[in-house]
Amino acid sequence: MSKDEEAYRCLASLTVFKDLYDHNDVYDVITEFIKDVIREHSLWTFTATEITNYIKADYCFCIPVAIIETSLRRLKEKIVTEKGKYTLHTNIDELTTKLPESQRIIETEQEDIFDQLCSFVKKQEQKDSLSEPETSQVTQSFCQYLLQMDTPPNDEYSIQISAFLIAHKDDSEFISKIEKIREGVILHTGLLYNDPSQKTWKQPLTIFLDTEILFHATGLNGALYQEMFQDFFNLVCKANRKNENTIQLKYFDNVKYEIDKFFTSAKFIVSGKGYIEPGATAMENIVNGCETTSDVEEKRSDFYGKLNELGIKEEDTSKYYDETNQKYNLTSGPLIKALQEERSKNGEESNEEKIKNDFKMINLINILRQDKKLSKFKEISYVLVTGDGDTLFLAQSTKLKDSCGFPLACSITFITNRLWFVLHEGFGNDYPKSFSVIPRAQILLSSYFSQEIMPHYRKTLDEYHSGKISIDVFIDRLTSMRDYIRKPEDFSPETVSSVVNDANEEKIKRVMEERALEKQQLRTARMEVDSKATELKQKDKELQDTKGERDKLILLHDDQKEYREVSSSVESKEKKYRFGTKKVTITLIGIRIIICILISAGTFFVIRKYSDRIVLLSSIIIPVENIILFVVCKDRPNPWKMKKEFETKIENIIFPDKQNLEEQLKKDKERQDSLIAEIKSLKKAFFPSEDNAN
């Protein structure tokens, strides 16, 4: 069987496994595979180990011998066992199964997917066709991409494969086929680390979380990572409901030190003493909205508050370094050298100090496990969940896995899968986000772009510190790098092809240079615009000053004109007032003269006719009148008051507008005085020499 055929068969087998699992339990599914290999190879006698090897050869995946033995018991009516040897005591044809037919159908469907992938890669690389070795390599890469679900793929086609999957995100039939493969992988890996017959946890499990996972938990690394953490957390809660406090979530004290250091860096950035590295999503989310270091401190407090709400506690590691634990220490001895060699072969940094630093938390987990080799998930007691690629690489290394069994450290995807399998969850619409190929592809592309930009960032930083470039050029380049970075959720079917076209060293360098040049040109243009704006502002100020002087002159002219109009109005009203007053005075004098004539004529007539009686009548009438007025009238008549009232009535008749005219005159004279003062002030401003002369 060629490598390509082996790849097709492996993916098809896992898909068949998943399809059968939808309607049967794990042991019934494996029984179908056992029946098929017995028929295919005409096995009359065999052992569980031999069946395991045949399944591996025919279907390219491993099933633990213990699970094979349990599954064989389902065939007890057709198979007899004695001393570990199984004998078929029925006709082979009676072992019916539809497995081969299902396998062939699925292999045909998947060949079509491989053809689509090769066409996509050919288009991305702008080739007329792919050679046979290239086609084979694409096929192998795609298989590894789907099979190695817990570790990021690292080969030349992983980026194109991620882009291919995202480009087909909205094709529900296509995605369904891919998801079935992934789900088959999950079931298979679940069998490797779990015994389905074991229903309860043997002992509590403590899961330690590193800095990146805590950032996932609190949303600092973005919505997609937070959703993946929430899937994991929900399974932890479900496990704890089934078995009280089975799982605890903790973090080491050195993780707290890293987090505090991270927030301190954020304070420097907010203070203008530092810069955000390209792709540092957590740092961006911390400093955004912060105006002072106090705001950063408040976010730090909120961060630890969220961890407390999730029940994630800090672990004190001081006791781990007791002499009694030295025998479990992995950071000394030949292991580090072996890991150095392994990393060197993979082109990774193999500095001993770097490895020891990455290895620190793995070592603490080994101390807690007391160097025991534990292969079953429910037995491990302690594990580290990390988002750091170097730590994962060390934990997955052959040297370490051989001695430790279940990995000392794993990804959040790995632990979520294990919990899901242990809790016997199904593949419904709400199964964990990490199971889906699309989020994984988005994360891989985002990580790739961030990793590719880091060498350019370090080089730019070195050039700035050495004085080769100015602060303005440094900021321009840094901004260009940030523009190049993509978040996982930024990759969509519409944009992924064009974005991935730029995903190589040469294009990244060219794009960075072009964007930096564009920003420099933009900054120069802005400086020119600012200079022109300043010049225009100065001219506008001069114009405003000239306009102000002109406005003042206009105001002086208007004031003088208004003063003349008011003065003319005052003169006219005063004339009218004098005429009215004079008219009233003449009228009153005329009335007085007429009254005097009438009184004089009446008196003369009375005296002449009744001279003898007047004296007597006067002596009686006048005293009696006074007495009556004094007794009867509360307010005796006041001749002067009566005179004044009479004159007022006459004045109202002859000069009714007098009061209104007086008020108008008062207002006009006040305005006249105000205008005189204003005119003097304006004249003083424009004609100071005239003012001094005066």
C-alpha positions as CSV (number, residue, x, y, z in Angstrom):
1,M,0.0,0.0,0.0
2,S,1.4,3.4,-1.1
3,K,1.6,6.3,1.3
4,D,-1.2,8.1,-0.5
5,E,-3.4,5.0,-0.4
6,E,-2.6,4.6,3.3
7,A,-3.6,8.2,3.9
8,Y,-6.9,7.8,2.0
9,R,-7.7,4.6,4.0
10,C,-6.8,6.1,7.3
11,L,-9.1,9.1,6.9
12,A,-11.9,6.9,5.5
13,S,-11.6,4.4,8.3
14,L,-11.9,7.1,10.9
15,T,-15.0,8.5,9.1
16,V,-16.6,5.0,9.1
17,F,-15.7,4.7,12.8
18,K,-17.6,7.9,13.5
19,D,-20.6,6.9,11.3
20,L,-20.9,3.6,13.2
21,Y,-20.5,5.3,16.5
22,D,-23.6,7.4,15.8
23,H,-25.8,4.3,16.2
24,N,-23.7,1.9,18.4
25,D,-21.4,2.0,21.4
26,V,-17.6,1.8,21.0
27,Y,-17.4,-1.9,21.5
28,D,-20.0,-2.7,18.9
29,V,-18.1,-0.4,16.4
30,I,-14.8,-2.2,17.0
31,T,-16.6,-5.5,16.7
32,E,-17.5,-4.6,13.1
33,F,-13.8,-4.0,12.3
34,I,-12.8,-7.3,14.0
35,K,-15.4,-9.2,11.9
36,D,-14.0,-7.6,8.7
37,V,-10.4,-8.5,9.4
38,I,-11.4,-12.1,10.3
39,R,-13.2,-12.4,6.9
40,E,-10.5,-10.5,4.9
41,H,-7.7,-12.6,6.2
42,S,-9.6,-15.9,6.8
43,L,-8.6,-16.1,10.4
44,W,-9.7,-19.3,12.2
45,T,-7.4,-18.9,15.2
46,F,-5.9,-15.6,16.5
47,T,-4.9,-13.5,19.5
48,A,-6.1,-10.0,20.5
49,T,-2.7,-8.6,19.6
50,E,-2.9,-10.1,16.1
51,I,-6.4,-8.6,15.6
52,T,-4.9,-5.2,16.8
53,N,-2.1,-5.5,14.2
54,Y,-4.5,-6.5,11.4
55,I,-6.8,-3.5,12.1
56,K,-3.7,-1.2,12.1
57,A,-2.5,-2.6,8.8
58,D,-5.9,-2.6,7.1
59,Y,-7.4,0.6,8.5
60,C,-4.3,2.5,9.7
61,F,-5.3,3.2,13.3
62,C,-4.5,1.6,16.6
63,I,-6.9,0.1,19.1
64,P,-5.6,-0.9,22.6
65,V,-5.4,-4.6,23.1
66,A,-7.6,-4.4,26.2
67,I,-10.4,-2.8,24.2
68,I,-10.0,-5.5,21.5
69,E,-10.4,-8.2,24.1
70,T,-13.6,-6.6,25.5
71,S,-15.0,-6.3,22.0
72,L,-14.2,-9.9,21.2
73,R,-16.5,-10.9,24.1
74,R,-19.4,-9.5,22.0
75,L,-18.7,-12.4,19.6
76,K,-18.8,-15.2,22.2
77,E,-21.5,-17.1,20.3
78,K,-19.1,-17.4,17.3
79,I,-15.7,-17.4,19.0
80,V,-14.2,-19.6,21.7
81,T,-11.3,-18.4,23.8
82,E,-8.8,-20.5,25.7
83,K,-5.6,-19.2,27.3
84,G,-5.6,-16.0,25.3
85,K,-6.2,-17.8,22.0
86,Y,-9.4,-17.2,20.1
87,T,-10.9,-19.8,17.8
88,L,-13.7,-19.3,15.3
89,H,-16.3,-22.1,15.5
90,T,-18.7,-20.9,12.9
91,N,-18.6,-20.3,9.1
92,I,-16.7,-17.2,8.3
93,D,-19.5,-16.1,5.9
94,E,-21.7,-15.7,8.9
95,L,-19.6,-12.8,10.1
96,T,-21.5,-10.3,8.0
97,T,-20.5,-6.6,7.9
98,K,-21.1,-3.6,5.6
99,L,-17.8,-2.1,6.6
100,P,-15.9,-2.7,3.3
101,E,-18.7,-1.2,1.2
102,S,-18.9,1.9,3.5
103,Q,-15.2,2.2,3.4
104,R,-15.1,2.3,-0.4
105,I,-17.9,4.9,-0.7
106,I,-16.2,7.2,1.8
107,E,-12.8,6.8,0.1
108,T,-14.3,7.8,-3.2
109,E,-15.9,10.9,-1.6
110,Q,-12.6,11.8,0.0
111,E,-10.6,11.4,-3.2
112,D,-12.8,14.3,-4.6
113,I,-11.7,16.4,-1.6
114,F,-8.1,15.7,-2.2
115,D,-8.5,16.7,-5.9
116,Q,-10.1,20.0,-4.9
117,L,-7.2,20.6,-2.5
118,C,-4.6,20.0,-5.1
119,S,-6.4,22.4,-7.5
120,F,-6.5,25.0,-4.8
121,V,-2.8,24.6,-4.0
122,K,-2.0,24.7,-7.7
123,K,-3.9,28.0,-8.1
124,Q,-2.3,29.5,-5.0
125,E,1.2,28.7,-6.2
126,Q,0.3,29.8,-9.8
127,K,1.3,26.6,-11.4
128,D,-0.2,24.8,-14.4
129,S,0.0,21.5,-12.6
130,L,1.5,19.8,-9.6
131,S,4.1,17.0,-10.0
132,E,3.4,13.6,-8.7
133,P,5.7,14.1,-5.6
134,E,4.0,17.4,-5.0
135,T,0.6,15.9,-5.2
136,S,1.7,13.1,-2.8
137,Q,3.1,15.7,-0.4
138,V,-0.1,17.7,-0.4
139,T,-2.0,14.5,0.3
140,Q,0.3,13.5,3.2
141,S,0.2,17.0,4.6
142,F,-3.6,17.1,4.6
143,C,-3.9,13.8,6.4
144,Q,-1.4,14.9,9.1
145,Y,-3.3,18.2,9.4
146,L,-6.5,16.3,10.2
147,L,-4.9,13.6,12.3
148,Q,-2.6,15.7,14.5
149,M,-5.4,17.7,16.0
150,D,-3.6,18.5,19.2
151,T,-0.4,19.9,17.8
152,P,-0.1,22.6,15.1
153,P,1.1,21.1,11.8
154,N,4.5,22.3,10.6
155,D,5.0,21.7,6.9
156,E,5.1,23.7,3.7
157,Y,1.4,23.1,2.8
158,S,-0.3,23.7,6.2
159,I,-1.0,27.4,5.3
160,Q,-2.6,26.5,2.0
161,I,-4.6,23.7,3.6
162,S,-5.9,26.1,6.3
163,A,-6.9,28.6,3.6
164,F,-8.5,25.8,1.6
165,L,-10.7,24.8,4.5
166,I,-11.7,28.4,5.3
167,A,-12.5,29.0,1.6
168,H,-15.1,26.1,1.9
169,K,-16.5,27.3,5.2
170,D,-19.9,28.0,3.8
171,D,-20.1,24.7,1.9
172,S,-22.1,22.7,4.4
173,E,-21.7,19.3,2.6
174,F,-18.0,19.7,2.3
175,I,-17.5,20.8,5.9
176,S,-19.7,17.8,7.0
177,K,-17.3,15.4,5.4
178,I,-14.3,17.0,7.0
179,E,-15.9,17.2,10.4
180,K,-16.7,13.4,10.2
181,I,-13.0,12.8,9.8
182,R,-12.1,15.0,12.8
183,E,-14.8,13.4,14.9
184,G,-13.4,10.0,14.0
185,V,-9.9,11.2,15.1
186,I,-11.4,12.3,18.4
187,L,-13.0,9.0,19.1
188,H,-9.9,7.1,18.2
189,T,-7.6,9.2,20.4
190,G,-10.2,8.9,23.2
191,L,-9.8,5.1,23.0
192,L,-6.0,5.4,23.3
193,Y,-6.1,7.3,26.6
194,N,-9.4,6.0,28.1
195,D,-11.0,2.7,29.0
196,P,-14.7,3.1,28.0
197,S,-15.7,0.5,30.6
198,Q,-14.3,2.7,33.5
199,K,-17.3,4.8,34.5
200,T,-15.8,6.6,37.5
201,W,-12.7,8.7,38.2
202,K,-10.1,6.8,40.2
203,Q,-8.8,9.9,41.8
204,P,-9.2,13.7,41.6
205,L,-7.6,15.7,38.8
206,T,-5.8,19.0,39.1
207,I,-5.4,20.9,35.8
208,F,-2.8,23.7,35.9
209,L,-3.3,26.5,33.4
210,D,-0.5,28.7,32.0
211,T,-0.6,32.4,31.2
212,E,-2.1,32.1,27.7
213,I,-4.9,29.8,28.8
214,L,-5.8,32.3,31.6
215,F,-5.8,35.0,29.0
216,H,-8.2,32.8,27.0
217,A,-10.4,32.4,30.1
218,T,-10.8,36.2,30.6
219,G,-11.2,37.1,26.9
220,L,-7.9,39.0,26.6
221,N,-6.8,36.8,23.6
222,G,-10.1,37.4,21.7
223,A,-13.6,36.0,21.4
224,L,-12.6,32.7,19.6
225,Y,-10.1,31.7,22.3
226,Q,-12.5,32.6,25.0
227,E,-15.2,30.4,23.4
228,M,-12.8,27.5,23.3
229,F,-11.9,27.9,27.0
230,Q,-15.6,28.1,27.8
231,D,-16.2,24.7,26.0
232,F,-13.4,23.2,28.2
233,F,-14.7,24.9,31.4
234,N,-18.3,23.6,30.8
235,L,-17.0,20.1,30.6
236,V,-15.0,20.6,33.8
237,C,-18.2,21.8,35.5
238,K,-20.2,18.8,34.2
239,A,-17.5,16.4,35.4
240,N,-17.7,18.0,38.9
241,R,-21.5,17.7,38.9
242,K,-21.2,14.0,38.2
243,N,-18.4,13.5,40.7
244,E,-18.2,16.2,43.3
245,N,-15.0,18.3,43.0
246,T,-13.3,15.8,40.8
247,I,-11.4,18.5,38.9
248,Q,-9.7,21.6,40.2
249,L,-8.3,24.4,38.1
250,K,-5.1,26.1,39.3
251,Y,-2.1,28.1,38.1
252,F,1.5,28.1,39.4
253,D,3.0,31.1,41.2
254,N,5.5,31.7,38.4
255,V,2.5,32.1,36.1
256,K,1.2,34.9,38.4
257,Y,4.7,36.5,38.2
258,E,4.4,36.4,34.4
259,I,1.0,38.0,34.5
260,D,2.0,40.7,36.9
261,K,5.0,41.4,34.7
262,F,2.7,41.6,31.7
263,F,0.5,44.2,33.3
264,T,3.6,46.2,34.4
265,S,4.6,46.3,30.7
266,A,1.1,47.6,29.9
267,K,1.7,50.4,32.4
268,F,4.9,51.4,30.6
269,I,3.0,51.5,27.3
270,V,0.2,53.6,28.7
271,S,2.9,56.0,30.2
272,G,4.5,56.4,26.7
273,K,7.6,54.4,27.7
274,G,7.0,51.3,25.6
275,Y,5.3,49.8,22.5
276,I,2.8,47.0,21.8
277,E,4.4,44.1,19.9
278,P,2.7,43.2,16.7
279,G,0.1,40.4,17.3
280,A,0.0,41.0,21.1
281,T,-3.8,40.8,21.3
282,A,-3.9,40.5,25.1
283,M,-1.7,43.6,25.5
284,E,-3.9,45.5,23.0
285,N,-7.0,44.6,25.0
286,I,-5.4,45.6,28.3
287,V,-4.1,49.1,27.2
288,N,-7.2,50.0,25.1
289,G,-9.3,52.5,27.0
290,C,-6.5,53.1,29.6
291,E,-5.5,56.7,30.1
292,T,-3.4,56.2,33.2
293,T,-1.5,53.5,35.0
294,S,-4.3,53.4,37.6
295,D,-6.7,52.2,34.8
296,V,-4.2,49.3,34.0
297,E,-4.1,48.4,37.7
298,E,-7.9,48.3,37.7
299,K,-7.9,45.9,34.8
300,R,-5.3,43.7,36.6
301,S,-7.6,43.6,39.6
302,D,-10.6,42.7,37.4
303,F,-8.5,40.0,35.7
304,Y,-7.8,38.2,39.0
305,G,-11.4,38.8,40.0
306,K,-12.6,36.9,36.9
307,L,-10.2,34.0,37.7
308,N,-11.6,33.8,41.2
309,E,-15.2,33.7,39.8
310,L,-14.2,30.8,37.6
311,G,-12.7,29.0,40.7
312,I,-9.2,29.1,39.3
313,K,-6.8,29.3,42.3
314,E,-3.0,30.0,42.7
315,E,-0.8,27.1,43.7
316,D,2.2,27.6,46.1
317,T,5.2,25.7,44.6
318,S,7.7,26.3,47.4
319,K,7.2,22.8,48.8
320,Y,8.0,21.3,45.4
321,Y,11.7,22.0,45.8
322,D,12.1,19.9,48.9
323,E,15.0,17.4,48.9
324,T,12.5,14.5,48.8
325,N,11.4,15.7,45.4
326,Q,14.8,16.0,43.8
327,K,14.6,12.4,42.5
328,Y,11.7,13.4,40.3
329,N,13.5,16.4,38.9
330,L,13.8,16.3,35.0
331,T,15.8,19.4,34.4
332,S,19.1,17.7,35.1
333,G,20.7,14.7,33.5
334,P,20.7,13.3,29.9
335,L,17.0,14.3,29.2
336,I,17.8,18.0,28.5
337,K,20.6,17.0,26.1
338,A,18.3,14.6,24.3
339,L,15.7,17.3,24.0
340,Q,18.3,19.7,22.7
341,E,19.2,17.3,19.9
342,E,15.6,16.7,19.1
343,R,14.8,20.4,18.8
344,S,17.9,21.0,16.7
345,K,16.8,18.3,14.2
346,N,13.5,20.2,13.9
347,G,15.2,23.5,13.3
348,E,14.1,24.9,16.7
349,E,16.1,26.9,19.2
350,S,18.1,24.4,21.3
351,N,19.7,26.7,23.9
352,E,19.9,24.8,27.1
353,E,18.7,27.7,29.3
354,K,15.7,28.2,26.9
355,I,14.8,24.6,27.2
356,K,15.0,24.6,31.0
357,N,12.8,27.7,31.1
358,D,10.2,26.1,28.8
359,F,10.5,22.9,30.8
360,K,9.9,24.5,34.2
361,M,6.2,23.8,34.6
362,I,6.4,20.4,32.9
363,N,9.0,19.5,35.6
364,L,6.6,20.6,38.3
365,I,3.9,18.3,36.9
366,N,6.3,15.4,36.9
367,I,7.2,16.1,40.5
368,L,3.5,16.0,41.4
369,R,3.0,12.7,39.5
370,Q,6.2,11.4,41.3
371,D,7.7,10.3,38.0
372,K,5.0,7.6,37.5
373,K,4.2,6.4,34.0
374,L,0.4,6.8,33.7
375,S,-1.4,6.2,30.4
376,K,-5.1,6.5,31.3
377,F,-6.6,10.0,31.5
378,K,-8.6,9.2,34.7
379,E,-5.4,8.1,36.5
380,I,-3.0,11.0,35.8
381,S,-4.0,13.3,38.7
382,Y,-2.1,16.3,37.4
383,V,-1.6,17.9,34.0
384,L,-0.6,21.2,32.5
385,V,-2.7,22.9,29.9
386,T,-0.6,25.4,27.9
387,G,-0.9,27.7,24.9
388,D,2.9,27.9,24.5
389,G,4.2,26.1,21.4
390,D,7.7,25.4,22.8
391,T,6.2,23.8,26.0
392,L,3.9,21.7,23.9
393,F,6.8,20.6,21.7
394,L,8.8,19.4,24.7
395,A,5.8,17.6,26.3
396,Q,5.0,15.8,23.0
397,S,8.7,14.8,22.4
398,T,9.3,11.1,22.1
399,K,11.9,11.0,24.8
400,L,9.4,12.4,27.4
401,K,6.3,10.6,26.3
402,D,8.0,7.2,26.5
403,S,8.8,7.8,30.1
404,C,5.7,9.6,31.3
405,G,2.8,7.9,29.4
406,F,0.0,10.5,29.2
407,P,1.6,13.9,28.3
408,L,2.7,16.1,31.2
409,A,1.4,19.1,29.2
410,C,-1.2,19.4,26.5
411,S,-3.2,21.9,24.6
412,I,-6.7,23.1,25.5
413,T,-8.0,21.2,22.5
414,F,-6.4,17.9,23.7
415,I,-7.8,18.2,27.2
416,T,-11.2,19.2,25.9
417,N,-11.3,16.1,23.7
418,R,-10.3,13.9,26.6
419,L,-13.0,15.3,28.9
420,W,-15.6,15.0,26.1
421,F,-14.8,11.4,25.5
422,V,-14.8,10.5,29.3
423,L,-18.1,12.2,29.8
424,H,-19.6,10.2,26.9
425,E,-20.8,13.4,25.1
426,G,-22.3,13.1,21.7
427,F,-21.6,15.0,18.4
428,G,-24.6,17.4,18.6
429,N,-24.8,21.0,17.5
430,D,-23.2,22.2,20.7
431,Y,-20.1,20.1,20.7
432,P,-16.8,22.0,21.5
433,K,-15.6,24.7,19.1
434,S,-12.1,23.1,19.2
435,F,-13.5,20.0,17.5
436,S,-14.2,22.0,14.3
437,V,-11.6,22.4,11.6
438,I,-12.5,26.0,10.8
439,P,-11.5,27.6,14.1
440,R,-8.3,25.6,14.1
441,A,-7.5,26.7,10.6
442,Q,-8.2,30.4,11.5
443,I,-6.0,30.1,14.6
444,L,-3.2,28.5,12.6
445,L,-3.2,31.2,10.0
446,S,-3.3,34.0,12.6
447,S,-0.4,32.4,14.5
448,Y,1.6,32.0,11.2
449,F,1.3,35.7,10.4
450,S,2.3,36.7,13.9
451,Q,5.3,34.4,13.8
452,E,6.4,35.6,10.4
453,I,6.3,39.2,11.5
454,M,8.4,38.8,14.7
455,P,11.9,38.6,13.0
456,H,11.0,41.9,11.2
457,Y,9.9,43.4,14.6
458,R,13.1,42.4,16.4
459,K,15.3,43.7,13.5
460,T,13.4,47.0,13.6
461,L,13.7,47.2,17.3
462,D,17.5,46.6,17.2
463,E,17.9,49.3,14.5
464,Y,16.0,51.8,16.6
465,H,18.0,51.0,19.8
466,S,21.3,51.3,17.8
467,G,20.2,54.6,16.3
468,K,20.0,53.5,12.7
469,I,16.4,54.6,12.4
470,S,14.5,57.5,13.9
471,I,11.6,57.2,16.3
472,D,9.2,58.3,13.4
473,V,10.5,55.5,11.1
474,F,10.3,53.0,14.0
475,I,6.6,53.9,14.7
476,D,5.8,53.8,10.9
477,R,7.2,50.3,10.6
478,L,5.5,49.1,13.9
479,T,2.2,50.4,12.6
480,S,2.7,48.6,9.3
481,M,3.4,45.4,11.1
482,R,0.3,45.7,13.2
483,D,-1.7,46.3,10.0
484,Y,-0.3,43.0,8.7
485,I,-1.4,41.0,11.7
486,R,-4.7,39.1,11.5
487,K,-6.9,37.9,14.3
488,P,-8.4,34.3,13.8
489,E,-11.9,35.7,13.2
490,D,-10.5,38.0,10.4
491,F,-10.1,35.1,8.0
492,S,-13.2,34.5,5.9
493,P,-14.0,32.6,2.7
494,E,-14.0,36.0,0.8
495,T,-10.6,37.2,1.9
496,V,-8.5,34.1,2.8
497,S,-7.1,33.5,-0.7
498,S,-5.8,37.0,-1.3
499,V,-4.4,37.2,2.3
500,V,-2.6,33.9,2.0
501,N,-0.9,35.0,-1.2
502,D,1.1,37.4,0.9
503,A,2.2,34.7,3.4
504,N,5.8,34.3,2.5
505,E,9.0,36.0,3.6
506,E,9.7,37.9,0.5
507,K,6.2,39.3,0.2
508,I,6.0,40.2,3.8
509,K,9.3,42.1,3.6
510,R,8.1,43.9,0.5
511,V,4.6,44.7,2.0
512,M,6.3,46.0,5.2
513,E,8.6,48.3,3.2
514,E,5.8,49.5,1.0
515,R,3.5,50.2,3.9
516,A,6.3,51.9,5.9
517,L,7.1,54.1,2.8
518,E,3.4,54.9,2.4
519,K,3.1,55.9,6.0
520,Q,6.3,58.0,5.8
521,Q,4.9,59.8,2.7
522,L,1.6,60.2,4.4
523,R,3.4,61.7,7.5
524,T,5.4,64.1,5.2
525,A,2.2,65.1,3.4
526,R,0.5,65.7,6.8
527,M,3.4,67.9,7.8
528,E,3.0,69.9,4.6
529,V,-0.7,70.1,5.2
530,D,-0.1,71.2,8.8
531,S,2.4,73.8,7.6
532,K,-0.1,75.2,5.1
533,A,-2.9,75.1,7.7
534,T,-0.7,77.1,10.1
535,E,0.1,79.6,7.3
536,L,-3.6,79.9,6.4
537,K,-4.5,80.2,10.1
538,Q,-2.0,83.1,10.4
539,K,-3.4,84.8,7.3
540,D,-6.9,84.2,8.6
541,K,-5.9,85.8,11.9
542,E,-4.6,88.8,10.1
543,L,-7.7,89.0,8.1
544,Q,-9.8,88.7,11.2
545,D,-7.7,91.5,12.8
546,T,-8.3,93.7,9.7
547,K,-11.9,92.7,9.6
548,G,-12.1,93.6,13.3
549,E,-10.7,97.1,12.7
550,R,-13.1,97.5,9.8
551,D,-16.0,96.4,11.9
552,K,-15.0,98.9,14.6
553,L,-14.9,101.7,12.1
554,I,-18.3,100.6,10.8
555,L,-19.5,100.5,14.4
556,L,-18.2,104.1,15.0
557,H,-19.9,105.3,11.9
558,D,-23.1,103.5,12.9
559,D,-22.9,104.9,16.5
560,Q,-22.4,108.4,15.2
561,K,-25.4,108.0,12.8
562,E,-27.5,106.6,15.6
563,Y,-26.4,109.5,17.9
564,R,-27.6,112.0,15.3
565,E,-30.9,110.2,14.9
566,V,-31.3,110.0,18.7
567,S,-30.4,113.6,19.2
568,S,-32.8,114.7,16.5
569,S,-35.5,112.5,18.2
570,V,-34.7,114.1,21.6
571,E,-34.9,117.6,20.1
572,S,-38.3,116.9,18.4
573,K,-39.7,115.3,21.6
574,E,-38.5,118.1,23.8
575,K,-40.1,120.6,21.4
576,K,-43.3,118.7,21.5
577,Y,-43.1,118.5,25.3
578,R,-42.5,122.2,25.7
579,F,-45.5,123.0,23.4
580,G,-47.8,120.7,25.4
581,T,-46.7,122.1,28.7
582,K,-47.2,125.6,27.4
583,K,-50.6,124.8,26.1
584,V,-51.7,123.3,29.5
585,T,-50.3,126.4,31.3
586,I,-52.3,128.8,29.1
587,T,-55.4,126.8,29.5
588,L,-55.2,126.9,33.3
589,I,-54.5,130.6,33.3
590,G,-57.6,131.2,31.1
591,I,-59.7,129.0,33.4
592,R,-58.5,131.0,36.4
593,I,-59.3,134.4,34.8
594,I,-62.8,133.2,33.9
595,I,-63.4,131.9,37.4
596,C,-62.3,135.2,38.9
597,I,-64.6,137.3,36.6
598,L,-67.6,135.1,37.5
599,I,-66.9,135.3,41.2
600,S,-66.4,139.0,41.0
601,A,-69.7,139.6,39.0
602,G,-71.7,137.3,41.3
603,T,-70.4,139.0,44.5
604,F,-71.2,142.4,43.1
605,F,-74.8,141.4,42.3
606,V,-75.5,139.7,45.6
607,I,-74.1,142.6,47.7
608,R,-76.1,145.1,45.8
609,K,-79.4,143.3,46.1
610,Y,-79.2,141.6,49.6
611,S,-76.7,143.8,51.5
612,D,-78.9,143.8,54.7
613,R,-79.3,140.0,55.0
614,I,-75.8,138.9,54.0
615,V,-74.2,139.7,57.3
616,L,-76.8,137.8,59.3
617,L,-76.8,134.7,57.0
618,S,-73.1,134.6,56.9
619,S,-72.8,134.6,60.7
620,I,-75.1,131.6,60.9
621,I,-74.3,129.5,57.8
622,I,-70.5,129.6,58.0
623,P,-70.2,128.3,61.6
624,V,-72.9,125.6,61.1
625,E,-71.2,124.5,57.8
626,N,-67.9,124.1,59.6
627,I,-69.5,122.1,62.5
628,I,-71.2,119.7,60.0
629,L,-68.1,119.2,58.0
630,F,-66.1,118.5,61.2
631,V,-68.6,116.1,62.6
632,V,-69.8,114.3,59.4
633,C,-66.7,114.3,57.2
634,K,-63.8,112.1,58.2
635,D,-61.5,113.8,55.7
636,R,-62.1,117.4,55.4
637,P,-61.8,119.0,51.9
638,N,-58.3,120.2,51.1
639,P,-58.5,123.1,48.7
640,W,-54.9,122.8,47.5
641,K,-55.4,119.1,46.8
642,M,-58.6,119.8,45.0
643,K,-56.8,122.4,43.0
644,K,-54.0,119.9,42.0
645,E,-56.5,117.2,41.0
646,F,-58.4,119.7,38.9
647,E,-55.2,120.9,37.2
648,T,-54.2,117.2,36.5
649,K,-57.6,116.5,34.9
650,I,-57.2,119.5,32.7
651,E,-53.6,118.5,31.8
652,N,-54.8,115.0,30.8
653,I,-57.4,116.5,28.6
654,I,-55.1,119.0,27.0
655,F,-51.8,117.0,27.0
656,P,-52.6,113.2,27.2
657,D,-49.2,112.0,25.9
658,K,-47.1,113.9,28.6
659,Q,-46.1,110.8,30.7
660,N,-45.3,108.6,27.7
661,L,-43.3,111.4,26.2
662,E,-41.3,111.9,29.4
663,E,-40.4,108.2,29.5
664,Q,-39.3,108.2,25.9
665,L,-37.2,111.3,26.5
666,K,-35.6,109.6,29.5
667,K,-34.6,106.5,27.4
668,D,-33.4,108.6,24.5
669,K,-31.2,110.7,26.7
670,E,-29.7,107.6,28.4
671,R,-29.0,106.1,25.0
672,Q,-27.5,109.5,23.9
673,D,-25.2,109.4,26.9
674,S,-24.2,105.7,26.1
675,L,-23.4,106.6,22.5
676,I,-21.3,109.6,23.5
677,A,-19.2,107.2,25.8
678,E,-18.9,104.6,23.1
679,I,-17.9,107.1,20.4
680,K,-15.3,108.5,22.6
681,S,-13.9,105.0,23.3
682,L,-13.8,104.1,19.6
683,K,-12.2,107.5,18.7
684,K,-9.6,106.9,21.4
685,A,-8.7,103.5,19.8
686,F,-8.4,104.8,16.3
687,F,-7.3,108.4,16.8
688,P,-5.1,108.4,19.9
689,S,-3.3,111.6,18.8
690,E,-6.6,113.4,18.6
691,D,-7.5,112.2,22.2
692,N,-4.1,113.4,23.5
693,A,-4.6,116.8,21.8
694,N,-7.9,117.1,23.5
